Amino acid sequence: MLPGHDACLAHLDSAALGTYLSTLHPGADIDARGVTFTPKLLSDVLDAVRDPATGAPHLGDAKFENATFMDTALFIGARFTGWARFDQAAFPGGALFMGAVFGSNARFGQVTFEGGGDFTGTTFEDQVSFSEATFSYWASFDQATFNGEIADFGKATFKGDARFSWAQFTSSGNCTWHFGQAKFETARALGPLACSGHLNLDRAEFAAPVTVEVAAERMSCVGTRFDGPATLRLSYAEADLSEAVLAHPVTVISNARHGGPVPTDLAKRPEATASVLSVRRVDAALLVLTDVDLRRCAFSGAHHLDQLRLEGECLFDAPPKGVRWGLRPVRWTRRQVLAEEHHWRAQTGRVTAREGWTPHSQGSDNTPPGPAALVVVYRQLRKAFEDGKNEPGAADFYYGEMEMRRRDRRRDGRGTPRTERWLLHMYWALSGYGLRASRAFCWLTVTAAATVLALMLWGLPNSDPKPQVTGTQAKAGHEVALIVDTPDPALSSAIADRFNWQRTEKAARVVVNSVVFRSSGENLTTWGIYIEMLSRLLGALLLALAILAIRGRVKR
């Protein structure tokens, strides 16, 4: 009902309608709730508020809740300076809002666009809501601009194309572009679009193969369902893929060159590399990550991590640099490290051992996993690297797996047994789990030097022993029985006599021959024989560990 009338706008007689229209002017408020608009009636109303300077309709507060627009509703270039309310309106013939400007809040909740909705080039200066709207044919928001803090497309249904090419969400601060629980039934593309804040796709559904191209600060795909193959081309965005449901392969690509306009806050960043924050509870067998930053990614809880495909240059975190001084100085080996190991180490152990590791974010619902869980994650990712023929990367994750086994000190009987942990300590100290050639060569050098010293002290005789012939003098014509004997090598009793250049050179020759050529051929004391045997054992072991470490780093 219009004020002063007993009928709505659609049921006024021509005289009353003319009187009402004569009261309208550019910027006037319109109350047309529940009105059924014919093309002529809508044209008459918009002509009444048309701004002569621009030639476009200019409305103040526009109330079109529950209205029905027969045929195609033409709001091309319209300007709404007040609230624009179209909740539960119906557009059987579609609606054209190209180039329109909404200066205040705009609401299209539960609206049905039977013939499509065209918002190409539209500007939304404040919050806008298309919550539970239905686009039965197509929806176009190409080059649209959203300047408010929220653009809500939650639970919207896109039965045809969903065009958002070069659409921008430019509001500064904590703004959100919300597609939560939206349904894209046949859309083949979403974007390219840009958002200076948070793009929310939580529990949205993509029924057809789709390419999503986004430049945003954050993108959330928690519980998002991809029923067809999907490609997510991301610039700048920190993506959360937790609980995403993948029915076909989904590829996440860091798109360093976003083709469209980018909000100023993002454009100031030195790099456009996208990062993935979580793949928890995702079936990683259908996930491909390409050139993304994984330094803060949570992997624990994902399924089939051993089948995850990592392509291009995927970045992982590293241990803290430098030496942490304390009662026992700590220096961390350079390798690729999971963010969850950072979180675990930051809250356990000695203070010096915790320094430099990144703590778990405050307020997170997930507590960082312990060594037992990280052993599994490292093992599965190692397998993924091996399947991708990246042996150096696999070596880093093998190192992480062994580190977590060595650190698993649970006392409930399920941790790594003490004897096994002792062996792992030895394996780590001698060669970094067979991955640090420098450590093995250092120990080999120390072992060789110690063997040389031991041989000089106890292994080398003063001189090579001379054979001695003993027997009994026989009568003429009788056979002679003689015994040729070599006396045991003897050492000088003076310690100082055992250190000279000649004995040093001889001891070094014995060590090199025993380690490399397996036989020295020198006369040694009894102690020297045992020293040489031990040198052969340790030298061969350390040399093999060094060769194994080198092979792990150069193998492809």
RAHU-V360039 format. One record per pair of residues at least 12 apart in sequence whose ideal C-beta (glycine too) atoms are under 6 Angstrom apart, sorted by sequence separation. I is the first residue (numbers start at 1). J is the second residue. If there is no record, write none. Layout:
# RAHU-V360039
i=I j=J
i=I j=J
This chain:
# RAHU-V360039
i=320 j=332
i=345 j=357
i=382 j=394
i=510 j=522
i=319 j=332
i=346 j=359
i=430 j=443
i=469 j=482
i=470 j=483
i=199 j=214
i=342 j=357
i=382 j=397
i=406 j=421
i=469 j=484
i=256 j=272
i=276 j=292
i=342 j=358
i=381 j=397
i=382 j=398
i=199 j=216
i=343 j=360
i=467 j=484
i=468 j=485
i=62 j=80
i=73 j=91
i=84 j=102
i=106 j=124
i=117 j=135
i=177 j=195
i=202 j=220
i=219 j=237
i=222 j=240
i=274 j=292
i=275 j=293
i=276 j=294
i=280 j=298
i=284 j=302
i=319 j=337
i=406 j=424
i=514 j=532
i=139 j=158
i=209 j=228
i=229 j=248
i=254 j=273
i=277 j=296
i=285 j=304
i=318 j=337
i=378 j=397
i=467 j=486
i=65 j=85
i=76 j=96
i=87 j=107
i=98 j=118
i=109 j=129
i=120 j=140
i=180 j=200
i=197 j=217
i=198 j=218
i=199 j=219
i=200 j=220
i=201 j=221
i=202 j=222
i=203 j=223
i=204 j=224
i=205 j=225
i=206 j=226
i=207 j=227
i=208 j=228
i=209 j=229
i=210 j=230
i=211 j=231
i=212 j=232
i=213 j=233
i=214 j=234
i=215 j=235
i=218 j=238
i=219 j=239
i=220 j=240
i=221 j=241
i=222 j=242
i=223 j=243
i=224 j=244
i=225 j=245
i=226 j=246
i=227 j=247
i=228 j=248
i=229 j=249
i=230 j=250
i=231 j=251
i=232 j=252
i=233 j=253
i=235 j=255
i=254 j=274
i=273 j=293
i=278 j=298
i=281 j=301
i=282 j=302
i=283 j=303
i=284 j=304
i=294 j=314
i=295 j=315
i=316 j=336
i=317 j=337
i=28 j=49
i=56 j=77
i=57 j=78
i=58 j=79
i=59 j=80
i=60 j=81
i=61 j=82
i=72 j=93
i=83 j=104
i=94 j=115
i=105 j=126
i=116 j=137
i=127 j=148
i=131 j=152
i=142 j=163
i=176 j=197
i=191 j=212
i=192 j=213
i=194 j=215
i=195 j=216
i=202 j=223
i=215 j=236
i=216 j=237
i=222 j=243
i=234 j=255
i=276 j=297
i=280 j=301
i=283 j=304
i=284 j=305
i=287 j=308
i=288 j=309
i=289 j=310
i=290 j=311
i=291 j=312
i=465 j=486
i=514 j=535
i=60 j=82
i=61 j=83
i=62 j=84
i=63 j=85
i=64 j=86
i=65 j=87
i=66 j=88
i=67 j=89
i=68 j=90
i=69 j=91
i=71 j=93
i=72 j=94
i=73 j=95
i=74 j=96
i=75 j=97
i=76 j=98
i=77 j=99
i=78 j=100
i=79 j=101
i=80 j=102
i=81 j=103
i=82 j=104
i=83 j=105
i=84 j=106
i=85 j=107
i=86 j=108
i=87 j=109
i=88 j=110
i=89 j=111
i=90 j=112
i=91 j=113
i=92 j=114
i=93 j=115
i=94 j=116
i=95 j=117
i=96 j=118
i=97 j=119
i=98 j=120
i=99 j=121
i=100 j=122
i=101 j=123
i=102 j=124
i=103 j=125
i=104 j=126
i=105 j=127
i=106 j=128
i=107 j=129
i=108 j=130
i=109 j=131
i=110 j=132
i=111 j=133
i=112 j=134
i=113 j=135
i=114 j=136
i=115 j=137
i=116 j=138
i=117 j=139
i=118 j=140
i=119 j=141
i=120 j=142
i=121 j=143
i=122 j=144
i=123 j=145
i=124 j=146
i=125 j=147
i=126 j=148
i=138 j=160
i=149 j=171
i=162 j=184
i=175 j=197
i=176 j=198
i=177 j=199
i=178 j=200
i=179 j=201
i=180 j=202
i=181 j=203
i=182 j=204
i=183 j=205
i=184 j=206
i=185 j=207
i=186 j=208
i=188 j=210
i=189 j=211
i=190 j=212
i=191 j=213
i=233 j=255
i=285 j=307
i=290 j=312
i=291 j=313
i=292 j=314
i=293 j=315
i=294 j=316
i=295 j=317
i=317 j=339
i=330 j=352
i=378 j=400
i=379 j=401
i=465 j=487
i=514 j=536
i=9 j=32
i=26 j=49
i=65 j=88
i=98 j=121
i=109 j=132
i=127 j=150
i=128 j=151
i=129 j=152
i=130 j=153
i=131 j=154
i=132 j=155
i=133 j=156
i=134 j=157
i=135 j=158
i=136 j=159
i=137 j=160
i=138 j=161
i=139 j=162
i=140 j=163
i=141 j=164
i=142 j=165
i=143 j=166
i=144 j=167
i=145 j=168
i=146 j=169
i=147 j=170
i=148 j=171
i=191 j=214
i=201 j=224
i=214 j=237
i=221 j=244
i=235 j=258
i=279 j=302
i=330 j=353
i=378 j=401
i=24 j=48
i=147 j=171
i=154 j=178
i=176 j=200
i=226 j=250
i=284 j=308
i=344 j=368
i=465 j=489
i=511 j=535
i=515 j=539
i=10 j=35
i=24 j=49
i=26 j=51
i=64 j=89
i=75 j=100
i=86 j=111
i=97 j=122
i=108 j=133
i=119 j=144
i=162 j=187
i=179 j=204
i=289 j=314
i=343 j=368
i=9 j=35
i=10 j=36
i=130 j=156
i=141 j=167
i=149 j=175
i=150 j=176
i=151 j=177
i=152 j=178
i=153 j=179
i=154 j=180
i=155 j=181
i=156 j=182
i=157 j=183
i=158 j=184
i=159 j=185
i=160 j=186
i=161 j=187
i=164 j=190
i=167 j=193
i=168 j=194
i=169 j=195
i=170 j=196
i=326 j=352
i=375 j=401
i=8 j=35
i=21 j=48
i=154 j=181
i=164 j=191
i=162 j=190
i=324 j=352
i=340 j=368
i=461 j=489
i=462 j=490
i=30 j=59
i=153 j=182
i=158 j=187
i=164 j=193
i=340 j=369
i=375 j=404
i=461 j=490
i=33 j=63
i=236 j=266
i=374 j=404
i=375 j=405
i=462 j=492
i=27 j=58
i=29 j=60
i=324 j=355
i=402 j=433
i=26 j=58
i=28 j=60
i=29 j=61
i=30 j=62
i=31 j=63
i=32 j=64
i=33 j=65
i=34 j=66
i=35 j=67
i=36 j=68
i=37 j=69
i=38 j=70
i=39 j=71
i=27 j=60
i=33 j=66
i=341 j=374
i=371 j=404
i=399 j=433
i=489 j=523
i=32 j=67
i=236 j=272
i=242 j=278
i=320 j=356
i=371 j=407
i=372 j=408
i=399 j=435
i=489 j=525
i=235 j=272
i=237 j=274
i=238 j=275
i=239 j=276
i=240 j=277
i=246 j=283
i=249 j=286
i=250 j=287
i=251 j=288
i=252 j=289
i=253 j=290
i=254 j=291
i=371 j=408
i=240 j=278
i=241 j=279
i=242 j=280
i=243 j=281
i=244 j=282
i=254 j=292
i=238 j=277
i=234 j=274
i=246 j=286
i=252 j=292
i=300 j=340
i=395 j=435
i=241 j=282
i=457 j=498
i=297 j=339
i=456 j=498
i=215 j=258
i=296 j=339
i=460 j=503
i=215 j=262
i=456 j=503
i=456 j=507
i=455 j=507
i=452 j=507
i=455 j=510
i=452 j=508
i=452 j=511
i=464 j=523
i=336 j=396
i=451 j=511
i=335 j=396
i=448 j=511
i=335 j=399
i=461 j=525
i=459 j=524
i=459 j=525
i=192 j=259
i=196 j=263
i=192 j=260
i=194 j=262
i=459 j=527
i=194 j=263
i=196 j=265
i=300 j=369
i=458 j=527
i=459 j=528
i=459 j=531
i=300 j=373
i=455 j=528
i=306 j=380
i=305 j=380
i=305 j=381
i=308 j=384
i=455 j=531
i=300 j=377
i=306 j=383
i=454 j=531
i=299 j=377
i=306 j=384
i=451 j=535
i=447 j=538
i=170 j=263
i=166 j=260
i=444 j=542
i=443 j=542
i=440 j=542
i=440 j=545
i=441 j=546
i=440 j=546
i=437 j=546
i=434 j=545
i=437 j=549
i=436 j=549
i=437 j=550
i=431 j=545
i=434 j=548
i=435 j=549
i=434 j=549
i=435 j=552
i=395 j=552
i=392 j=553
i=391 j=555
